[in-house]
Amino acid sequence: MRRLPLLTALFCIAPPLAAAAPPELLDQVRAWRRDFHQYPELGNRETRTAGIVAAHLKRLGLEVREGVAHTGVVGYLRGAAERPLIAVRADMDALPVREELDLPFASKVQAEFRGERVGVMHACGHDAHTAVLMGVAAALAGRRGSLPGSILLVFQPAEEGPPAGEQGGAPLMLEQGLFAPPRKPDMVLGLHVFSTLHVGSIGVRAGPFMAESDSFRILVRGVQTHGSRPWGGVDPVHAAARIVDGLQGIVSRRLDLTAAPAVVSVGAIKGGIRYNIIPAEVELIGTVRSFDTPTRDFIWSEIRRIAEHTAQAHHASTEISFEQHTRVTRNDPVLTERLRPALARATGVERVVEMPMSTVAEDFAYLADEVPGLYFFVGSTGKDIDPLAAPSNHSPRYLMDEGALAVGLNAMLAAVDAALEVRSE
């Protein structure tokens, strides 16, 4: 991969402060966000969202490519020069979560996920990301003649992961030529609304920022029997419960957490159909979060060892598999320090917070492995609420204060303006 040599294409002058987005644009961003929130779509199924995005970019006169990685949309905005070329990315997909908020634009959408009928909700804030990037496109298109470079606007599907058996997200966009020459950008920027920060706060960190995300699947096989006669078979439910208990000891007892954070969580247990039948098998699925390959490999080996030996102790057997979903998201240190002052000066930003490493994950990591990247958090919890007690992203009660839209829009515009001052050698 090519890196700007230590980003020695440095800023020649202090980055100009981007003007605050006009009220009418903020109103439109809010309307887009509410529409996307009311009509969310799961990964690789964002057809309605993508259609609205593409139509907007075409109205702005951008060169638009549709159907990238199934439903992705890419817009090219040429400024007064072709370089530097700055990519800005937003994700469009929602989650299989049934919304519990009483909002006038709350989601009532249902869809099929893993063979079940589920509610669908923008519980992570991707509705805001998409609306903000549409606002960024409008603001920059309005002054394209004075932009000292060009912009690649990336609207990505399936950031939360594609459906089982499908490819998707950032890796597939790259495979289908997202950053292919001559449109390989000089850097990539992205943002995420985040519940643990108040509106007005921006969170950023140079270097490793967000964890690698992996999943595991453990199928525990027993022998089905009548619930009144457990000795007549092999109970996979009992074995699965012991495996879940054992997995919790990996992080708490076997890892040195002073070196780097790690997480092992079981997200679903499926097995059985009737109260008086001990089933033949139980499925466990979960996630692993880590920040380096040796830690990841150790956790995988421990999961396998615990599952196999625990099942064996209960006369059951196992089938175990692992899948990597994202890499570690790393912010380029030089780019981060160059753009941090611009974020701090953006309208509506009250403070820029140095974030600790976060065990959430992002497939923005794949983009930032190709070119220097900067990803930052935008506080989304109202100032009258304790952000540490607020429902988190992925909660059915996640509530984004819409003040985050203006902060995110102005912060991204400030970052883009600053980035456009980078001069290639």
N, C-alpha and C positions, 0 to 999 in steps of 0.2 A: 504494500500500500504506500501511497505517496503522502508525505507530510510536508507542509510548508516548513522549511528548515528552521525549527525552533520558532516558527511563525516570524522569521526574520523579516518577512514582509510586514514591518511594524507600522503602527499608526504614525503618520507624519505630523499630524496636528491633533490637538485634543478633539475628541468626537463631539460634534454639535448635538445639542439637546433637541430631540424630536419634539415638535409642537404637540400639545395635547390633541387627541382625536376630537373632532367636533361633535357636539351633542347629537346631531342627526345621525352620524355614523354609529355612535354608541347606542342610540335607540334601535338602529337596524341590527346591530350585533345582538342586542338583548332579544329582539324578535326572532332572529335566527336560532339563538340558543333555546328559547322556549319551544319553538317548533320542533327542533331536533329532540328535545327532552320528551315532548309529548308523543313522538313517533320514533322511538329508538329501534335500532336494528342490530342483530348479532353479527359477529365476524364473518366476512366473506358474503354477507347478505345485505350490505349497506346500499342497496340500489337506489332507494328514494333519496337518501342523504347525498350520495354521489351525484345524482341527477341535478339536485339543487345547487351543489357546489360547481359542477361543470357549467351549468347555465349562467351562473354568476360570473365565473371567470371569462366566459365567452363574451358576455355583455361588456366586460372591462376591456375587451380587445386583446386578451392574452392568447398565446398559442397553447392549446389544451390537448392533452393526451388522456384518454379515458380507458377503463378496463384494465388497468395495470394491477397485477396480482388480484384478478377477479373484478374488484370494484374500485380500485384506487384511481385517483385523479391527480394529474400533475399539470401545473400551469407554469409557463415560461414568460416572464416579464422582462423584456429587454429595455435597459436604461440607456443612458448616453454612451455607455461602453459595455462591451461584453464581459469584461473582467474588472474587478473580482465578481465571481458568481457565488451568491449566498443562497443556500438551501434553507428553507424554513418548513418544518414538518408539524402536522397535527394528525391525531388519530380520530377515527370516526365511529368505532364500534361500541356497542353497549354490552351489558352483562345479563346473564340469566338470573335476574333478581326481581322479585315482585315488590314494586314500590309501596311504601307505607306512609308516604307524605300526603297531606291534604292540600295539594297545590291546584290551582285552576288549570294548569297545564301538566298535571301528573300523568304518567304513562299508564295506559290500560292495555298495552300491547301484550300479546302472548305469542309464543313460538315454540318450536320443538327443539329440544337440546338433549343430547344423549338418550334419545328415545322417549323423553318425557315432555309433557306440556308444561311450560314454565312461563312466569312473568318475565318481561324484559324491561330493563331500566338503565338509564345513564347514571349508574351508581358510582362511577369513577370520575365523571366530569368531562368525558370526551366530547359531549355536546358543546361545552364551553370552548374547548380547544378548537373545534371545527369553526365555530362562529367567530372566534378571535382571529383565526388565520384568514377567514373571508374578509374580516375588517382590515387586516394588514394588507391584503391584496388590493382592496379598494383605495386605501390611503396612499399606497405606493404607486398605484396606477395613475392616480391623480397628479403625480409629479414625476412621471417616468422620464421626461426630458431632462430633468436635472439630477437624476440618480447617477452617481459616478460608478456604476456597475449594474449588474442584472440580478434577478431573483428567480429561484426555482421554488415554487410553492407545492409542497407535497402533502396530499390528503391521503392518509394511509388507512387501509382496512385491517381488521383482525389483529390489532395490537395485543388484545387479551388472549390471542391464540386462535388458530383456525379450528374448525370442526374436526373431529376425529377422522382420519383418513384423507384429509386435505392439506395442501400447502397454503401458506398465506403470510401476511404481515411484511415487515421490512425485509427479511431474507428473500422472499419471492419477488418483491419490487426490485431489489438489487439484481437478482437473477434475470429479470426481464428488462434490464438496461436502465434502471433509474439514474445511476451515476455513470453511465457509459459516456466516453468521449464523443463529441466535444462538450457535452453538458455535465462533465464531472465537476461538482462545485468545489470551491476553495475551502468551504467550511459548512457546517450544518448547525442550525439552532432549533431548539424546541422548548416547550414549557408544559407544566402540569399544575392544575389547581390542586391544592393540598389542604386537608382539614386541620392539620396540627399547627397551622400558622394563621394569625389574624389577617383580615383584609388590610392591605397596605404593606405587608411584609413580603419580601422576596427571599427565598432560600437558595443558596448556591454552595458548591463545594468543588474545588479543583481535585483532579485525580479520580480514584475510585469513588463513585457516588452511590450507585444502586447495584444490588446484588445480581448474580446469575440466578436464573430461575430454572429449576428442573422439576420434573414430576416422576413419581414412582407408582407402580401398580403391583399389588400383591394379591394373587388369587389363592385363597386357602381352600384346599379340597379335603372333604371328609367323606363320610358315608351316611346318606340320608336314612332317617329312622323316625319312628313315632316319638312325639314329645314326651309321652309317658314312659318310654323305655330308652333313655339315652344310652344305656349300656349296649343296646342292640346296634349301634352305629358308631361313627366318629363325628364329634360335634365341632364343625369349623367355626361356629360363632364363639365358642369358648376360646379356641385357639387364637382367633382373630383379636379378641379382646386382650389377651395376654400379649400379642404382638404389638398392639397399639401402646400398651403400657410400657413395654420394653423399649420402643422407639424413643420415648420421651427421655430416656437416660443417655442417648447419644450426645446431645448438646449439653445437658446438665452435668454429665459425669465423665465424658470421654474427650471433650474438646477443650482446648485452651482458649477461652473467649477473650483473654487479654490480647490475643494476636489479631483476631478478626471476628466479627459477628457471624452467626450461622443460625439457621432455623430448620427444624423438621416438624411439619404439621400434617396430620391426617385430615383430609377434607371431606371424605365420604366413605361410608360403610354400607355395602349393599349385600343382602342375602336373605333368602327365605321369602315365603309368601303367606304362610298361615301360622296361627299361634300355637298349634299342636303338632307341627312338623319340624323336626330338626333338619335343615337343608343340607344339600350335598356340597355346597360351596359358598364362600363369602368373598366379596371383592373389597379391597381397601385401595383408595387412591389418595395421594397427598403430594406435598411440595417440599422441596429442599431449596434453601437459599444460602449462598456462600459467595466469598469474594476471591478465592484462589483455587486453582485446580487441585492441589494436594488435599485441601480440606474437603472439596467436593468428592474426590475419589474415596477419601477415608469414610465419609458419611455413607456413600453408596455401598461400600464394602460392609459397613456395620449394619445397614438396613438388611442386606442380604443374609448376613450371619445370624442376626437376631430372628428374622422371619423363618429361615430354614430350621434353625435349632429349636425355636419355640414350637413350631408346627410339629416337628419330629417328636418332641416331648409329649405332645398331645395325640400322637399317632395319626397326624394329618400330614399332608404334603403341600408344597407351594409352587407357584409359578410367578417369577419376579421379573419386572422389566423397568427400565429407566428411560427418560427422554429429556434432552436438553431443550429448553424453550427460549432462553435468552442468554446472552453473555453478560459480563460485568459492564455496566455503563460507566465509562470514564470520561470526565471532562478534561479537555486539553488544558494543561496548567497555564500555558502562556496566553491562550485565547481567553480563558476565564479571567485572568487578571487584567487583560486589556479591555474586556467588556464590562467588568464589574462596576467601574465608575459610571458608565452610561446607564446601567440598570438603576443605580442609586439616584441618578438625577432625573429619572423618568417621572412624569407627572403622576401623582397619586402614590408613589412609593415613599413610605415613611422610614423604612429601614431595610438593609440587606443583611440577612442572617447567615452566618457560617453554619452549614448543616453538618451533622454527623453522617457517617455512612448509614444508608437506609437499606433495610432488607426487602423493601418493595423492589420490583424489577420492571424493566422497560426494554422493548426490542429496538428502541432508539439506539441501543448499544451497537447494533450491526451497522447503522449509518455512521456512528462516531468511530467505528473501527476502520472505516474507509477514508474519512477525511477528518480534520480536527473538528471537534464538536463541543457545544455548550448547551447544557440542559439545566433549567432552573425551575424551582417551585414558586407558585403564586398563592399566597394565603387566601383561603376561601371561607373562613369562619368569621361570622360577625363579631364585632368588637365587644358586644355585650355577653358573649358566650365564651366559656373556658375552652380553648381549642383542644386541650388534652382530654376533655370530657365530651367533646362533640362527637356525634356519630362519624366514623371514619369513612374514607373512600371505600367502596364496595359494600357499605351498609345499606339496607333497604330504607334507612332514614337519613342517608347522607344529604345534607342541605347546603348548597353552595350559595353564599351571599353574593348577589349579582354585582356588588361593588368590585368583585374580583375581575369582572369582564373588562372594566375600564383600566384597572391596574395592569392586567395581562396584556391588553392591546397596547397601551402606552409603553410598557416595558419592552415588549417585543419590537415595536417601532424604533425605540431608542437603541436597542441592541443591533438591529439591522443597519441603522444609520451609522453607528460606530463601526460595525464590521465592514461597511462599504468604504471606509477610509483606509482599509488595509491595502497596501500596494505590493503586488508581486514583484519579485526581483527579476 
